[in-house]
Amino acid sequence: MKILYIFLLILTVLLFSCDLPETDDGQRVTASPTPTTELTPNPTGEPIEEITVLPPETVEADFVDAVPQVVWSSVDLADTYEIYRQDGVGEYRLTGTVEASAHTFADPGFPRNVSFNYTVVSKCGHYYSRPSKPSNNLSKYIRNLEATKLEYTDRIIITWQEAYNADNYRVFRYLSKDEEPLVIGETDTPGFADTFCKKNVLYYYRVTWDSHNTEYGTGGPFADGICSDYIDFYEPNDRITDIENQQISTVFVRGQPPYIFSFYDNSGGTSIDTDWYKYSGPPRMICIKVSLPFDSVFNEHELFFRFYYNNSLQPEQPLYAEWTDMTQNEWGRTFIFDNFDTHADTMELYYTIYPLLPTTIHKFGSYRIEISDEL
């Protein structure tokens, strides 16, 4: 028994004399019953450092031989680069990956119908940088091409969005979309005035640009324009979004009536004016009185009217002589809307007037419109 006691005493001394692991501050750490994950030691014996990969500082895009070429600045530590493209206002999507020795990327699959730009991500092993700042925007065609309609009596103004790296622009005019165009001018700024246009003739315009001795934008969209002795003081309001910043009142004086038109071209098409208006206010019955003069170029059932409420376009209604006013030398029709939400504090009601004519008819003329809550 004495031998057993001596053995236990020796064992206790040996146990408490063993070195336990220490923390950084020299404190002993007791053993944990929870198993820990073992880390593979660094073969060099040196601490493993976190790697911070930076994105390229500059990213530029331009057309080279009619194909977008993306160029960026080199990044230390990067072994590959990922190139992302944004089409229009969509999300950035991976377009390609190149080795670190390459700082350029050609993108023959670029979109033809929207503007686009690029961003580049640097990669080192499993480490990624944040995306770079976006490149400049590119487009196969001129963007936001517009031409004035009934805004001037002696010219048509053509405007467009500036193209990247454009040396100059070339403006083409067409009498119909399928005929050979006439080059009417060149300019180094995104705008041009056609002062050699005839009145009451519908023209189509296209714009191309030169960059590095190469022409771009051929086959792009058209913009149609027209000038006349009459100016439509209430254009543009041919889209529902155009009227949000205009005055709510839609009562016009005779000296400045709104105009509406349907112009045909030589290729079987038409350019139709669509005038939108808006009422914003308390829920109530709305009466829209549309009047045409006795000598109007428009006949009955050539102009049409529609209400738009709660994201719903109401049925089409023709304009005909529901009444005549001999004192005003006018005829017209009153359109009524009373299907509103009675629980709402305010309502927004849109309404539109537009012509529907055969493609061989060429008309434009004025009308008068009044809004009230009384029949």
VENFENDA-V219291 format. One record per residue. RES is the residue in one letter. SS is DSSP state (a for helix, b for strand, c for the rest). Layout:
BEGIN
[[RES;SS] [RES;SS]]
END
This chain:
BEGIN
[[M;c] [K;a] [I;a] [L;a] [Y;a] [I;a] [F;a] [L;a] [L;a] [I;a] [L;a] [T;a] [V;a] [L;a] [L;a] [F;a] [S;c] [C;c] [D;c] [L;c] [P;c] [E;b] [T;c] [D;c] [D;c] [G;c] [Q;c] [R;b] [V;c] [T;c] [A;c] [S;c] [P;c] [T;c] [P;c] [T;c] [T;c] [E;c] [L;c] [T;c] [P;c] [N;c] [P;c] [T;c] [G;c] [E;c] [P;c] [I;c] [E;c] [E;c] [I;c] [T;c] [V;c] [L;c] [P;c] [P;c] [E;c] [T;c] [V;b] [E;b] [A;b] [D;b] [F;b] [V;b] [D;c] [A;c] [V;b] [P;b] [Q;b] [V;b] [V;b] [W;b] [S;c] [S;c] [V;c] [D;c] [L;c] [A;c] [D;c] [T;b] [Y;b] [E;b] [I;b] [Y;b] [R;b] [Q;b] [D;b] [G;c] [V;c] [G;c] [E;c] [Y;b] [R;b] [L;b] [T;b] [G;b] [T;b] [V;b] [E;b] [A;c] [S;c] [A;c] [H;c] [T;b] [F;b] [A;b] [D;b] [P;c] [G;c] [F;c] [P;c] [R;c] [N;c] [V;c] [S;c] [F;b] [N;b] [Y;b] [T;b] [V;b] [V;b] [S;b] [K;b] [C;b] [G;c] [H;c] [Y;b] [Y;b] [S;c] [R;c] [P;c] [S;c] [K;c] [P;c] [S;c] [N;c] [N;c] [L;b] [S;c] [K;c] [Y;c] [I;c] [R;c] [N;c] [L;c] [E;b] [A;b] [T;c] [K;b] [L;c] [E;c] [Y;c] [T;c] [D;c] [R;c] [I;b] [I;b] [I;b] [T;b] [W;c] [Q;c] [E;c] [A;c] [Y;c] [N;c] [A;c] [D;c] [N;b] [Y;b] [R;b] [V;b] [F;b] [R;b] [Y;b] [L;c] [S;c] [K;c] [D;c] [E;c] [E;c] [P;c] [L;b] [V;b] [I;b] [G;b] [E;b] [T;b] [D;c] [T;c] [P;c] [G;b] [F;b] [A;b] [D;b] [T;c] [F;c] [C;c] [K;c] [K;c] [N;c] [V;c] [L;c] [Y;b] [Y;b] [Y;b] [R;b] [V;b] [T;b] [W;b] [D;b] [S;b] [H;c] [N;c] [T;b] [E;b] [Y;b] [G;c] [T;c] [G;c] [G;c] [P;c] [F;c] [A;b] [D;b] [G;b] [I;b] [C;c] [S;c] [D;c] [Y;c] [I;c] [D;c] [F;c] [Y;c] [E;c] [P;c] [N;c] [D;c] [R;c] [I;a] [T;a] [D;a] [I;a] [E;c] [N;c] [Q;c] [Q;c] [I;c] [S;c] [T;c] [V;c] [F;c] [V;c] [R;a] [G;a] [Q;a] [P;c] [P;b] [Y;b] [I;b] [F;b] [S;b] [F;b] [Y;b] [D;c] [N;c] [S;c] [G;c] [G;c] [T;b] [S;b] [I;b] [D;c] [T;b] [D;b] [W;b] [Y;b] [K;b] [Y;b] [S;b] [G;b] [P;c] [P;c] [R;c] [M;c] [I;b] [C;b] [I;b] [K;b] [V;b] [S;b] [L;b] [P;b] [F;c] [D;c] [S;c] [V;c] [F;c] [N;c] [E;c] [H;c] [E;c] [L;b] [F;b] [F;b] [R;b] [F;b] [Y;b] [Y;b] [N;c] [N;c] [S;b] [L;b] [Q;c] [P;c] [E;c] [Q;b] [P;b] [L;c] [Y;c] [A;c] [E;c] [W;b] [T;b] [D;b] [M;c] [T;c] [Q;c] [N;c] [E;b] [W;b] [G;b] [R;b] [T;b] [F;b] [I;b] [F;b] [D;c] [N;c] [F;c] [D;c] [T;c] [H;c] [A;c] [D;c] [T;c] [M;b] [E;b] [L;b] [Y;b] [Y;b] [T;b] [I;b] [Y;b] [P;b] [L;c] [L;c] [P;c] [T;c] [T;c] [I;c] [H;c] [K;b] [F;b] [G;b] [S;b] [Y;b] [R;b] [I;b] [E;b] [I;b] [S;b] [D;c] [E;c] [L;c]]
END
